[in-house]
């Protein structure tokens, strides 16, 4: 069973974007995938990521 929550490194690997690019987009308020804050850590729900990727595929 896959982990449901991903950290920034796992997210970057999963979507093919460097973690620093994700950080930059978050700081500019442009990162399109919802972020969950757990304590001081940022996490992403794999279901949210997959929904975002599905929407991108439908556009292209």
mmCIF file of the N, C-alpha and C atoms, coordinates in Angstrom:
data_MODEL
# 
_entry.id   MODEL 
# 
loop_
_atom_site.group_PDB 
_atom_site.id 
_atom_site.type_symbol 
_atom_site.label_atom_id 
_atom_site.label_alt_id 
_atom_site.label_comp_id 
_atom_site.label_asym_id 
_atom_site.label_entity_id 
_atom_site.label_seq_id 
_atom_site.pdbx_PDB_ins_code 
_atom_site.Cartn_x 
_atom_site.Cartn_y 
_atom_site.Cartn_z 
_atom_site.occupancy 
_atom_site.B_iso_or_equiv 
_atom_site.pdbx_formal_charge 
_atom_site.auth_seq_id 
_atom_site.auth_comp_id 
_atom_site.auth_asym_id 
_atom_site.auth_atom_id 
_atom_site.pdbx_PDB_model_num 
ATOM 1   N N  . UNK A 1 1  ? 0.840  -1.192 0.000   1.00 0.00 ? 1  UNK A N  1 
ATOM 2   C CA . UNK A 1 1  ? 0.000  0.000  0.000   1.00 0.00 ? 1  UNK A CA 1 
ATOM 3   C C  . UNK A 1 1  ? 0.883  1.252  0.000   1.00 0.00 ? 1  UNK A C  1 
ATOM 4   N N  . UNK A 1 2  ? 0.575  2.169  -0.891  1.00 0.00 ? 2  UNK A N  1 
ATOM 5   C CA . UNK A 1 2  ? 1.366  3.393  -0.988  1.00 0.00 ? 2  UNK A CA 1 
ATOM 6   C C  . UNK A 1 2  ? 1.010  4.360  0.135   1.00 0.00 ? 2  UNK A C  1 
ATOM 7   N N  . UNK A 1 3  ? 2.009  5.163  0.507   1.00 0.00 ? 3  UNK A N  1 
ATOM 8   C CA . UNK A 1 3  ? 1.746  6.233  1.469   1.00 0.00 ? 3  UNK A CA 1 
ATOM 9   C C  . UNK A 1 3  ? 0.785  7.231  0.853   1.00 0.00 ? 3  UNK A C  1 
ATOM 10  N N  . UNK A 1 4  ? -0.123 7.740  1.671   1.00 0.00 ? 4  UNK A N  1 
ATOM 11  C CA . UNK A 1 4  ? -1.088 8.706  1.150   1.00 0.00 ? 4  UNK A CA 1 
ATOM 12  C C  . UNK A 1 4  ? -0.518 10.121 1.149   1.00 0.00 ? 4  UNK A C  1 
ATOM 13  N N  . UNK A 1 5  ? 0.258  10.492 2.162   1.00 0.00 ? 5  UNK A N  1 
ATOM 14  C CA . UNK A 1 5  ? 0.802  11.840 2.262   1.00 0.00 ? 5  UNK A CA 1 
ATOM 15  C C  . UNK A 1 5  ? 2.258  11.845 1.798   1.00 0.00 ? 5  UNK A C  1 
ATOM 16  N N  . UNK A 1 6  ? 2.602  12.866 1.013   1.00 0.00 ? 6  UNK A N  1 
ATOM 17  C CA . UNK A 1 6  ? 3.959  12.976 0.470   1.00 0.00 ? 6  UNK A CA 1 
ATOM 18  C C  . UNK A 1 6  ? 4.624  14.241 0.991   1.00 0.00 ? 6  UNK A C  1 
ATOM 19  N N  . UNK A 1 7  ? 5.935  14.159 1.201   1.00 0.00 ? 7  UNK A N  1 
ATOM 20  C CA . UNK A 1 7  ? 6.675  15.375 1.530   1.00 0.00 ? 7  UNK A CA 1 
ATOM 21  C C  . UNK A 1 7  ? 7.121  16.026 0.213   1.00 0.00 ? 7  UNK A C  1 
ATOM 22  N N  . UNK A 1 8  ? 7.816  17.117 0.327   1.00 0.00 ? 8  UNK A N  1 
ATOM 23  C CA . UNK A 1 8  ? 8.159  17.899 -0.864  1.00 0.00 ? 8  UNK A CA 1 
ATOM 24  C C  . UNK A 1 8  ? 9.094  17.140 -1.817  1.00 0.00 ? 8  UNK A C  1 
ATOM 25  N N  . UNK A 1 9  ? 9.996  16.340 -1.281  1.00 0.00 ? 9  UNK A N  1 
ATOM 26  C CA . UNK A 1 9  ? 10.885 15.553 -2.145  1.00 0.00 ? 9  UNK A CA 1 
ATOM 27  C C  . UNK A 1 9  ? 10.104 14.492 -2.907  1.00 0.00 ? 9  UNK A C  1 
ATOM 28  N N  . UNK A 1 10 ? 9.224  13.791 -2.187  1.00 0.00 ? 10 UNK A N  1 
ATOM 29  C CA . UNK A 1 10 ? 8.412  12.759 -2.825  1.00 0.00 ? 10 UNK A CA 1 
ATOM 30  C C  . UNK A 1 10 ? 7.484  13.365 -3.887  1.00 0.00 ? 10 UNK A C  1 
ATOM 31  N N  . UNK A 1 11 ? 6.898  14.513 -3.562  1.00 0.00 ? 11 UNK A N  1 
ATOM 32  C CA . UNK A 1 11 ? 6.029  15.191 -4.519  1.00 0.00 ? 11 UNK A CA 1 
ATOM 33  C C  . UNK A 1 11 ? 6.806  15.580 -5.769  1.00 0.00 ? 11 UNK A C  1 
ATOM 34  N N  . UNK A 1 12 ? 7.991  16.148 -5.584  1.00 0.00 ? 12 UNK A N  1 
ATOM 35  C CA . UNK A 1 12 ? 8.814  16.545 -6.722  1.00 0.00 ? 12 UNK A CA 1 
ATOM 36  C C  . UNK A 1 12 ? 9.134  15.377 -7.630  1.00 0.00 ? 12 UNK A C  1 
ATOM 37  N N  . UNK A 1 13 ? 9.494  14.259 -7.036  1.00 0.00 ? 13 UNK A N  1 
ATOM 38  C CA . UNK A 1 13 ? 9.789  13.059 -7.813  1.00 0.00 ? 13 UNK A CA 1 
ATOM 39  C C  . UNK A 1 13 ? 8.540  12.579 -8.541  1.00 0.00 ? 13 UNK A C  1 
ATOM 40  N N  . UNK A 1 14 ? 7.417  12.595 -7.863  1.00 0.00 ? 14 UNK A N  1 
ATOM 41  C CA . UNK A 1 14 ? 6.156  12.092 -8.408  1.00 0.00 ? 14 UNK A CA 1 
ATOM 42  C C  . UNK A 1 14 ? 5.677  12.915 -9.603  1.00 0.00 ? 14 UNK A C  1 
ATOM 43  N N  . UNK A 1 15 ? 5.836  14.243 -9.529  1.00 0.00 ? 15 UNK A N  1 
ATOM 44  C CA . UNK A 1 15 ? 5.341  15.090 -10.619 1.00 0.00 ? 15 UNK A CA 1 
ATOM 45  C C  . UNK A 1 15 ? 6.453  15.578 -11.544 1.00 0.00 ? 15 UNK A C  1 
ATOM 46  N N  . UNK A 1 16 ? 7.708  15.258 -11.236 1.00 0.00 ? 16 UNK A N  1 
ATOM 47  C CA . UNK A 1 16 ? 8.814  15.621 -12.116 1.00 0.00 ? 16 UNK A CA 1 
ATOM 48  C C  . UNK A 1 16 ? 9.232  17.079 -12.027 1.00 0.00 ? 16 UNK A C  1 
ATOM 49  N N  . UNK A 1 17 ? 9.140  17.642 -10.823 1.00 0.00 ? 17 UNK A N  1 
ATOM 50  C CA . UNK A 1 17 ? 9.511  19.048 -10.607 1.00 0.00 ? 17 UNK A CA 1 
ATOM 51  C C  . UNK A 1 17 ? 10.451 19.095 -9.403  1.00 0.00 ? 17 UNK A C  1 
ATOM 52  N N  . UNK A 1 18 ? 11.478 19.931 -9.483  1.00 0.00 ? 18 UNK A N  1 
ATOM 53  C CA . UNK A 1 18 ? 12.423 20.044 -8.376  1.00 0.00 ? 18 UNK A CA 1 
ATOM 54  C C  . UNK A 1 18 ? 11.738 20.652 -7.143  1.00 0.00 ? 18 UNK A C  1 
ATOM 55  N N  . UNK A 1 19 ? 12.105 20.182 -5.944  1.00 0.00 ? 19 UNK A N  1 
ATOM 56  C CA . UNK A 1 19 ? 11.519 20.735 -4.720  1.00 0.00 ? 19 UNK A CA 1 
ATOM 57  C C  . UNK A 1 19 ? 11.652 22.255 -4.608  1.00 0.00 ? 19 UNK A C  1 
ATOM 58  N N  . UNK A 1 20 ? 12.764 22.816 -5.073  1.00 0.00 ? 20 UNK A N  1 
ATOM 59  C CA . UNK A 1 20 ? 12.927 24.269 -4.993  1.00 0.00 ? 20 UNK A CA 1 
ATOM 60  C C  . UNK A 1 20 ? 11.901 24.992 -5.863  1.00 0.00 ? 20 UNK A C  1 
ATOM 61  N N  . UNK A 1 21 ? 11.575 24.416 -7.008  1.00 0.00 ? 21 UNK A N  1 
ATOM 62  C CA . UNK A 1 21 ? 10.556 25.005 -7.876  1.00 0.00 ? 21 UNK A CA 1 
ATOM 63  C C  . UNK A 1 21 ? 9.202  25.000 -7.162  1.00 0.00 ? 21 UNK A C  1 
ATOM 64  N N  . UNK A 1 22 ? 8.900  23.907 -6.481  1.00 0.00 ? 22 UNK A N  1 
ATOM 65  C CA . UNK A 1 22 ? 7.656  23.830 -5.709  1.00 0.00 ? 22 UNK A CA 1 
ATOM 66  C C  . UNK A 1 22 ? 7.648  24.907 -4.629  1.00 0.00 ? 22 UNK A C  1 
ATOM 67  N N  . UNK A 1 23 ? 8.761  25.039 -3.901  1.00 0.00 ? 23 UNK A N  1 
ATOM 68  C CA . UNK A 1 23 ? 8.848  26.066 -2.849  1.00 0.00 ? 23 UNK A CA 1 
ATOM 69  C C  . UNK A 1 23 ? 8.640  27.466 -3.426  1.00 0.00 ? 23 UNK A C  1 
ATOM 70  N N  . UNK A 1 24 ? 9.270  27.734 -4.560  1.00 0.00 ? 24 UNK A N  1 
ATOM 71  C CA . UNK A 1 24 ? 9.133  29.049 -5.198  1.00 0.00 ? 24 UNK A CA 1 
ATOM 72  C C  . UNK A 1 24 ? 7.675  29.318 -5.572  1.00 0.00 ? 24 UNK A C  1 
ATOM 73  N N  . UNK A 1 25 ? 7.023  28.332 -6.156  1.00 0.00 ? 25 UNK A N  1 
ATOM 74  C CA . UNK A 1 25 ? 5.625  28.503 -6.555  1.00 0.00 ? 25 UNK A CA 1 
ATOM 75  C C  . UNK A 1 25 ? 4.713  28.707 -5.344  1.00 0.00 ? 25 UNK A C  1 
ATOM 76  N N  . UNK A 1 26 ? 4.980  27.994 -4.265  1.00 0.00 ? 26 UNK A N  1 
ATOM 77  C CA . UNK A 1 26 ? 4.190  28.168 -3.038  1.00 0.00 ? 26 UNK A CA 1 
ATOM 78  C C  . UNK A 1 26 ? 4.373  29.582 -2.504  1.00 0.00 ? 26 UNK A C  1 
ATOM 79  N N  . UNK A 1 27 ? 5.610  30.060 -2.463  1.00 0.00 ? 27 UNK A N  1 
ATOM 80  C CA . UNK A 1 27 ? 5.864  31.393 -1.903  1.00 0.00 ? 27 UNK A CA 1 
ATOM 81  C C  . UNK A 1 27 ? 5.234  32.497 -2.747  1.00 0.00 ? 27 UNK A C  1 
ATOM 82  N N  . UNK A 1 28 ? 5.047  32.239 -4.052  1.00 0.00 ? 28 UNK A N  1 
ATOM 83  C CA . UNK A 1 28 ? 4.403  33.219 -4.924  1.00 0.00 ? 28 UNK A CA 1 
ATOM 84  C C  . UNK A 1 28 ? 2.887  33.034 -4.959  1.00 0.00 ? 28 UNK A C  1 
ATOM 85  N N  . UNK A 1 29 ? 2.397  32.013 -4.240  1.00 0.00 ? 29 UNK A N  1 
ATOM 86  C CA . UNK A 1 29 ? 0.963  31.746 -4.214  1.00 0.00 ? 29 UNK A CA 1 
ATOM 87  C C  . UNK A 1 29 ? 0.442  31.139 -5.500  1.00 0.00 ? 29 UNK A C  1 
ATOM 88  N N  . UNK A 1 30 ? 1.301  30.472 -6.243  1.00 0.00 ? 30 UNK A N  1 
ATOM 89  C CA . UNK A 1 30 ? 0.921  29.925 -7.551  1.00 0.00 ? 30 UNK A CA 1 
ATOM 90  C C  . UNK A 1 30 ? 0.882  28.408 -7.622  1.00 0.00 ? 30 UNK A C  1 
ATOM 91  N N  . UNK A 1 31 ? 1.196  27.727 -6.542  1.00 0.00 ? 31 UNK A N  1 
ATOM 92  C CA . UNK A 1 31 ? 1.236  26.263 -6.626  1.00 0.00 ? 31 UNK A CA 1 
ATOM 93  C C  . UNK A 1 31 ? -0.189 25.724 -6.617  1.00 0.00 ? 31 UNK A C  1 
ATOM 94  N N  . UNK A 1 32 ? -0.567 24.971 -7.672  1.00 0.00 ? 32 UNK A N  1 
ATOM 95  C CA . UNK A 1 32 ? -1.969 24.605 -7.856  1.00 0.00 ? 32 UNK A CA 1 
ATOM 96  C C  . UNK A 1 32 ? -2.481 23.421 -7.031  1.00 0.00 ? 32 UNK A C  1 
ATOM 97  N N  . UNK A 1 33 ? -1.599 22.671 -6.395  1.00 0.00 ? 33 UNK A N  1 
ATOM 98  C CA . UNK A 1 33 ? -2.034 21.496 -5.635  1.00 0.00 ? 33 UNK A CA 1 
ATOM 99  C C  . UNK A 1 33 ? -2.163 21.894 -4.159  1.00 0.00 ? 33 UNK A C  1 
ATOM 100 N N  . UNK A 1 34 ? -3.316 21.590 -3.547  1.00 0.00 ? 34 UNK A N  1 
ATOM 101 C CA . UNK A 1 34 ? -3.507 21.969 -2.140  1.00 0.00 ? 34 UNK A CA 1 
ATOM 102 C C  . UNK A 1 34 ? -2.430 21.388 -1.229  1.00 0.00 ? 34 UNK A C  1 
ATOM 103 N N  . UNK A 1 35 ? -1.980 22.206 -0.305  1.00 0.00 ? 35 UNK A N  1 
ATOM 104 C CA . UNK A 1 35 ? -0.945 21.830 0.653   1.00 0.00 ? 35 UNK A CA 1 
ATOM 105 C C  . UNK A 1 35 ? -1.575 21.640 2.018   1.00 0.00 ? 35 UNK A C  1 
ATOM 106 N N  . UNK A 1 36 ? -1.128 20.603 2.724   1.00 0.00 ? 36 UNK A N  1 
ATOM 107 C CA . UNK A 1 36 ? -1.572 20.370 4.095   1.00 0.00 ? 36 UNK A CA 1 
ATOM 108 C C  . UNK A 1 36 ? -0.381 20.670 5.006   1.00 0.00 ? 36 UNK A C  1 
ATOM 109 N N  . UNK A 1 37 ? -0.615 21.417 6.047   1.00 0.00 ? 37 UNK A N  1 
ATOM 110 C CA . UNK A 1 37 ? 0.467  21.711 6.987   1.00 0.00 ? 37 UNK A CA 1 
ATOM 111 C C  . UNK A 1 37 ? 0.270  20.822 8.213   1.00 0.00 ? 37 UNK A C  1 
ATOM 112 N N  . UNK A 1 38 ? 1.254  20.000 8.496   1.00 0.00 ? 38 UNK A N  1 
ATOM 113 C CA . UNK A 1 38 ? 1.232  19.110 9.651   1.00 0.00 ? 38 UNK A CA 1 
ATOM 114 C C  . UNK A 1 38 ? 2.386  19.542 10.535  1.00 0.00 ? 38 UNK A C  1 
ATOM 115 N N  . UNK A 1 39 ? 2.051  20.249 11.610  1.00 0.00 ? 39 UNK A N  1 
ATOM 116 C CA . UNK A 1 39 ? 3.094  20.871 12.427  1.00 0.00 ? 39 UNK A CA 1 
ATOM 117 C C  . UNK A 1 39 ? 3.775  21.928 11.576  1.00 0.00 ? 39 UNK A C  1 
ATOM 118 N N  . UNK A 1 40 ? 5.077  21.792 11.408  1.00 0.00 ? 40 UNK A N  1 
ATOM 119 C CA . UNK A 1 40 ? 5.828  22.725 10.557  1.00 0.00 ? 40 UNK A CA 1 
ATOM 120 C C  . UNK A 1 40 ? 6.062  22.165 9.159   1.00 0.00 ? 40 UNK A C  1 
ATOM 121 N N  . UNK A 1 41 ? 5.635  20.932 8.934   1.00 0.00 ? 41 UNK A N  1 
ATOM 122 C CA . UNK A 1 41 ? 5.910  20.265 7.656   1.00 0.00 ? 41 UNK A CA 1 
ATOM 123 C C  . UNK A 1 41 ? 4.790  20.474 6.655   1.00 0.00 ? 41 UNK A C  1 
ATOM 124 N N  . UNK A 1 42 ? 5.161  20.622 5.401   1.00 0.00 ? 42 UNK A N  1 
ATOM 125 C CA . UNK A 1 42 ? 4.189  20.675 4.321   1.00 0.00 ? 42 UNK A CA 1 
ATOM 126 C C  . UNK A 1 42 ? 4.049  19.279 3.744   1.00 0.00 ? 42 UNK A C  1 
ATOM 127 N N  . UNK A 1 43 ? 2.806  18.863 3.549   1.00 0.00 ? 43 UNK A N  1 
ATOM 128 C CA . UNK A 1 43 ? 2.522  17.541 2.995   1.00 0.00 ? 43 UNK A CA 1 
ATOM 129 C C  . UNK A 1 43 ? 1.470  17.680 1.910   1.00 0.00 ? 43 UNK A C  1 
ATOM 130 N N  . UNK A 1 44 ? 1.457  16.720 1.005   1.00 0.00 ? 44 UNK A N  1 
ATOM 131 C CA . UNK A 1 44 ? 0.483  16.690 -0.070  1.00 0.00 ? 44 UNK A CA 1 
ATOM 132 C C  . UNK A 1 44 ? -0.189 15.336 -0.092  1.00 0.00 ? 44 UNK A C  1 
ATOM 133 N N  . UNK A 1 45 ? -1.499 15.370 -0.221  1.00 0.00 ? 45 UNK A N  1 
ATOM 134 C CA . UNK A 1 45 ? -2.301 14.150 -0.295  1.00 0.00 ? 45 UNK A CA 1 
ATOM 135 C C  . UNK A 1 45 ? -2.196 13.615 -1.729  1.00 0.00 ? 45 UNK A C  1 
ATOM 136 N N  . UNK A 1 46 ? -1.826 12.365 -1.851  1.00 0.00 ? 46 UNK A N  1 
ATOM 137 C CA . UNK A 1 46 ? -1.654 11.750 -3.170  1.00 0.00 ? 46 UNK A CA 1 
ATOM 138 C C  . UNK A 1 46 ? -2.938 11.859 -4.000  1.00 0.00 ? 46 UNK A C  1 
ATOM 139 N N  . UNK A 1 47 ? -4.090 11.805 -3.360  1.00 0.00 ? 47 UNK A N  1 
ATOM 140 C CA . UNK A 1 47 ? -5.354 11.921 -4.101  1.00 0.00 ? 47 UNK A CA 1 
ATOM 141 C C  . UNK A 1 47 ? -5.493 13.301 -4.732  1.00 0.00 ? 47 UNK A C  1 
ATOM 142 N N  . UNK A 1 48 ? -5.096 14.367 -3.996  1.00 0.00 ? 48 UNK A N  1 
ATOM 143 C CA . UNK A 1 48 ? -5.135 15.722 -4.555  1.00 0.00 ? 48 UNK A CA 1 
ATOM 144 C C  . UNK A 1 48 ? -4.180 15.852 -5.741  1.00 0.00 ? 48 UNK A C  1 
ATOM 145 N N  . UNK A 1 49 ? -3.005 15.260 -5.597  1.00 0.00 ? 49 UNK A N  1 
ATOM 146 C CA . UNK A 1 49 ? -1.994 15.311 -6.668  1.00 0.00 ? 49 UNK A CA 1 
ATOM 147 C C  . UNK A 1 49 ? -2.520 14.587 -7.904  1.00 0.00 ? 49 UNK A C  1 
ATOM 148 N N  . UNK A 1 50 ? -3.083 13.397 -7.699  1.00 0.00 ? 50 UNK A N  1 
ATOM 149 C CA . UNK A 1 50 ? -3.611 12.634 -8.836  1.00 0.00 ? 50 UNK A CA 1 
ATOM 150 C C  . UNK A 1 50 ? -4.764 13.363 -9.520  1.00 0.00 ? 50 UNK A C  1 
ATOM 151 N N  . UNK A 1 51 ? -5.626 14.019 -8.758  1.00 0.00 ? 51 UNK A N  1 
ATOM 152 C CA . UNK A 1 51 ? -6.727 14.797 -9.348  1.00 0.00 ? 51 UNK A CA 1 
ATOM 153 C C  . UNK A 1 51 ? -6.175 15.929 -10.217 1.00 0.00 ? 51 UNK A C  1 
ATOM 154 N N  . UNK A 1 52 ? -5.158 16.617 -9.700  1.00 0.00 ? 52 UNK A N  1 
ATOM 155 C CA . UNK A 1 52 ? -4.528 17.694 -10.466 1.00 0.00 ? 52 UNK A CA 1 
ATOM 156 C C  . UNK A 1 52 ? -3.931 17.154 -11.768 1.00 0.00 ? 52 UNK A C  1 
ATOM 157 N N  . UNK A 1 53 ? -3.207 16.050 -11.686 1.00 0.00 ? 53 UNK A N  1 
ATOM 158 C CA . UNK A 1 53 ? -2.587 15.466 -12.876 1.00 0.00 ? 53 UNK A CA 1 
ATOM 159 C C  . UNK A 1 53 ? -3.650 14.998 -13.877 1.00 0.00 ? 53 UNK A C  1 
ATOM 160 N N  . UNK A 1 54 ? -4.760 14.460 -13.385 1.00 0.00 ? 54 UNK A N  1 
ATOM 161 C CA . UNK A 1 54 ? -5.854 14.045 -14.275 1.00 0.00 ? 54 UNK A CA 1 
ATOM 162 C C  . UNK A 1 54 ? -6.425 15.253 -15.022 1.00 0.00 ? 54 UNK A C  1 
ATOM 163 N N  . UNK A 1 55 ? -6.586 16.381 -14.316 1.00 0.00 ? 55 UNK A N  1 
ATOM 164 C CA . UNK A 1 55 ? -7.107 17.591 -14.965 1.00 0.00 ? 55 UNK A CA 1 
ATOM 165 C C  . UNK A 1 55 ? -6.138 18.059 -16.053 1.00 0.00 ? 55 UNK A C  1 
ATOM 166 N N  . UNK A 1 56 ? -4.846 17.982 -15.776 1.00 0.00 ? 56 UNK A N  1 
ATOM 167 C CA . UNK A 1 56 ? -3.857 18.394 -16.779 1.00 0.00 ? 56 UNK A CA 1 
ATOM 168 C C  . UNK A 1 56 ? -3.948 17.511 -18.031 1.00 0.00 ? 56 UNK A C  1 
ATOM 169 N N  . UNK A 1 57 ? -4.134 16.229 -17.839 1.00 0.00 ? 57 UNK A N  1 
ATOM 170 C CA . UNK A 1 57 ? -4.218 15.320 -18.978 1.00 0.00 ? 57 UNK A CA 1 
ATOM 171 C C  . UNK A 1 57 ? -5.443 15.636 -19.837 1.00 0.00 ? 57 UNK A C  1 
ATOM 172 N N  . UNK A 1 58 ? -6.554 15.982 -19.198 1.00 0.00 ? 58 UNK A N  1 
ATOM 173 C CA . UNK A 1 58 ? -7.775 16.294 -19.946 1.00 0.00 ? 58 UNK A CA 1 
ATOM 174 C C  . UNK A 1 58 ? -7.612 17.562 -20.768 1.00 0.00 ? 58 UNK A C  1 
ATOM 175 N N  . UNK A 1 59 ? -6.814 18.509 -20.271 1.00 0.00 ? 59 UNK A N  1 
ATOM 176 C CA . UNK A 1 59 ? -6.583 19.762 -20.984 1.00 0.00 ? 59 UNK A CA 1 
ATOM 177 C C  . UNK A 1 59 ? -5.738 19.509 -22.233 1.00 0.00 ? 59 UNK A C  1 
ATOM 178 N N  . UNK A 1 60 ? -4.759 18.640 -22.101 1.00 0.00 ? 60 UNK A N  1 
ATOM 179 C CA . UNK A 1 60 ? -3.853 18.370 -23.232 1.00 0.00 ? 60 UNK A CA 1 
ATOM 180 C C  . UNK A 1 60 ? -4.445 17.317 -24.048 1.00 0.00 ? 60 UNK A C  1 
# 
